[in-house]
């Protein structure tokens, strides 16, 4: 009973914790569109953002931690009933960790590069900084945070939506919501390929639409967990 309510609150707080700094970043840093800008533009605008921007990125990275705890607790509920899905919990936890690592580059790595870029008048040094940023941006952002983080989130959501529906924790419509959100979120992977194959076709809105639908699904599923906990208490 307590576990279900804990899962519900963790999911809701985690989703809100991600949404708030995400929204702030869209306002003060033109996120996520700025991710595909030239390195010179990103570094200059990041430096202009100063400490408030760094702390916003820190909040974005850490306020989603409740979701990782929720993944683990959900696994403890699902695995006794469906032991074949034990690996899904690991996938979910990895998705959260790699996204946190990817986001923390904006806190501990990018500020150094941005300062070096803005404060130097050497053309060769600026070019070196831009190359360093591109490598870190592609590895920490595209590979870890966006590719592995989002892909593993999609996998976790699909299987957990199915499991929670079978266990009568969420209704069929919410399970379908999870499938649809996952499908749209998966389409965002094409944009990542476009960063290395410029002619690769992609739907620019897929990432925003998929992540938004996913966050709403997380909140709604959290509400269902809380209600499941309350109903269990009434039965007792």
C-alpha positions in Angstrom: 0.0 0.0 0.0 2.7 2.4 1.1 4.8 1.4 -1.9 2.1 2.2 -4.4 1.6 5.6 -3.0 5.3 6.2 -2.8 5.7 5.2 -6.5 2.9 7.6 -7.4 4.3 10.6 -5.6 7.8 9.9 -6.9 6.5 9.7 -10.5 4.5 13.0 -10.2 7.3 14.9 -8.4 9.9 13.6 -10.8 7.8 14.6 -13.8 7.2 18.1 -12.4 10.8 18.3 -11.4 11.9 17.7 -15.0 9.2 19.9 -16.6 9.9 23.1 -14.5 13.6 23.5 -15.4 12.9 22.3 -19.0 10.4 25.1 -19.3 12.8 27.7 -17.9 15.5 26.6 -20.3 13.1 27.1 -23.3 12.6 30.7 -22.1 16.2 31.7 -21.2 18.2 29.5 -23.5 16.0 28.7 -26.5 16.2 25.0 -25.5 16.0 22.5 -27.2 16.4 24.3 -30.5 19.8 25.8 -29.5 21.3 22.3 -29.3 21.5 22.2 -33.1 23.0 25.7 -33.5 26.7 26.3 -34.3 29.1 25.8 -31.4 30.1 29.5 -31.4 26.4 30.5 -30.9 25.8 27.9 -28.1 29.0 28.8 -26.2 28.4 32.6 -26.4 24.8 32.4 -25.3 25.7 29.9 -22.5 28.3 32.3 -21.2 25.8 35.1 -21.2 23.4 33.1 -19.1 25.9 33.0 -16.2 25.3 31.2 -12.9 21.5 31.2 -13.2 21.7 29.1 -16.4 24.2 26.7 -14.8 21.9 26.1 -11.8 18.9 25.6 -14.1 20.8 22.8 -15.9 21.8 21.4 -12.5 18.2 21.3 -11.4 17.2 19.8 -14.8 19.7 17.0 -14.2 19.0 16.2 -10.5 15.2 16.8 -10.1 14.5 13.8 -12.2 16.2 11.4 -9.7 12.8 10.5 -8.1 11.9 8.8 -11.4 14.9 6.5 -11.1 13.7 5.5 -7.6 10.2 5.0 -9.0 11.6 2.7 -11.8 13.2 0.5 -9.1 10.1 0.4 -7.0 7.9 -0.4 -10.0 10.2 -3.2 -10.8 9.7 -4.6 -7.3 6.0 -4.7 -8.0 6.1 -6.1 -11.5 8.9 -8.7 -11.3 7.2 -11.1 -8.9 4.2 -11.2 -11.3 6.2 -11.1 -14.5 9.8 -12.3 -13.8 10.6 -12.2 -17.5 10.5 -8.4 -17.3 13.3 -8.1 -14.7 15.6 -6.7 -17.3 13.2 -3.8 -18.0 13.9 -2.2 -14.6 17.6 -2.2 -15.4 16.9 -0.5 -18.7 14.8 2.2 -17.0 17.5 2.9 -14.4 20.2 3.1 -17.1 18.0 5.5 -19.1 17.8 7.9 -16.1 21.5 7.7 -15.3 22.8 8.4 -18.8 20.4 11.3 -19.2 21.7 12.8 -15.9 25.3 12.3 -17.0 24.5 14.0 -20.3 22.8 16.9 -18.7 25.6 17.5 -16.1 28.0 18.3 -18.9 26.3 21.7 -18.9 27.2 22.1 -15.3 30.8 20.9 -15.1 32.2 21.0 -18.6 30.5 23.5 -20.9 31.0 26.5 -18.5 34.8 26.0 -18.8 34.7 25.8 -22.5 32.3 28.8 -22.8 34.6 30.9 -20.6 37.7 30.0 -22.6 35.9 30.7 -25.9 34.6 34.1 -24.9 37.7 35.3 -23.1 40.2 34.5 -25.9 41.0 36.5 -29.0 43.1 33.7 -30.5 41.4 32.3 -33.6 43.2 29.0 -33.3 42.3 28.6 -29.7 38.6 29.4 -30.4 38.6 26.8 -33.1 40.1 24.3 -30.7 37.4 25.1 -28.1 34.7 24.7 -30.7 36.1 21.3 -31.7 36.3 20.2 -28.1 32.7 21.3 -27.5 31.4 19.5 -30.6 33.0 16.2 -29.4 31.6 16.6 -25.9 28.2 17.8 -27.2 27.9 14.8 -29.5 29.1 12.3 -27.0 27.4 13.5 -23.8 24.3 15.0 -25.5 23.5 13.1 -28.7 24.9 9.7 -27.8 24.3 9.4 -24.0 21.4 11.8 -23.1 19.4 11.7 -26.3 20.1 8.4 -28.0 20.6 5.9 -25.1 18.6 7.9 -22.6 15.5 8.4 -24.8 15.7 5.0 -26.5 15.9 3.2 -23.2 13.1 5.3 -21.8 10.9 4.3 -24.7 11.7 0.6 -24.2 10.9 0.9 -20.5 7.7 2.7 -21.1 6.4 0.2 -23.6 7.0 -2.8 -21.4 5.9 -1.2 -18.2 2.7 0.1 -19.8 1.9 -3.4 -20.8 2.8 -4.8 -17.4 0.8 -2.2 -15.4 -2.3 -2.8 -17.6 -2.1 -6.6 -17.1 -1.8 -6.0 -13.3 -4.9 -3.7 -13.4 -2.9 -0.7 -12.1 -3.6 1.4 -15.1 -6.5 1.3 -17.5 -6.3 0.3 -21.2 -6.5 3.8 -22.5 -3.5 4.9 -20.3 -1.5 1.9 -21.5 -2.3 2.9 -25.1 -1.2 6.4 -24.3 2.1 5.0 -23.2 2.5 3.1 -26.4 1.6 6.2 -28.5 3.9 8.5 -26.5 6.7 6.0 -26.9 6.2 5.7 -30.7 6.3 9.4 -31.2 9.3 9.7 -28.8 11.1 7.0 -30.8 10.7 9.1 -34.0 13.0 11.7 -32.4 15.9 9.2 -32.9 15.9 10.2 -36.6 17.0 13.8 -35.7 20.0 12.3 -33.9 21.0 10.5 -37.1 20.6 13.8 -39.0 23.4 15.3 -36.8 25.9 13.0 -38.6 23.9 12.4 -41.9 22.5 15.9 -42.7 20.2 14.5 -45.4 18.6 12.0 -43.1 14.8 12.8 -42.9 13.3 13.6 -39.5 10.2 15.2 -37.9 11.4 18.1 -35.8 8.4 18.2 -33.5 8.8 14.5 -32.5 11.2 15.1 -29.6 9.1 17.8 -28.0 5.7 16.0 -28.6 7.0 12.6 -27.5 8.6 13.9 -24.3 5.6 16.0 -23.4 3.2 13.1 -23.9 5.6 10.9 -21.9 5.7 13.3 -19.0 1.9 13.5 -18.9 1.8 9.7 -19.0 4.1 9.6 -16.0 1.9 11.9 -14.0 -1.3 10.1 -14.9 0.3 6.7 -14.1 1.5 8.2 -10.8 -2.1 9.3 -10.0 -3.3 5.7 -10.7 -0.6 4.3 -8.3 -1.7 6.7 -5.6 -5.4 5.7 -6.1 -4.3 2.0 -6.1 -2.7 2.6 -2.7 -5.8 4.3 -1.3 -8.1 1.6 -2.6 -6.0 -1.1 -0.9 -6.3 0.8 2.4 -10.1 1.0 2.1 -10.3 -2.8 1.4 -8.3 -3.5 4.5 
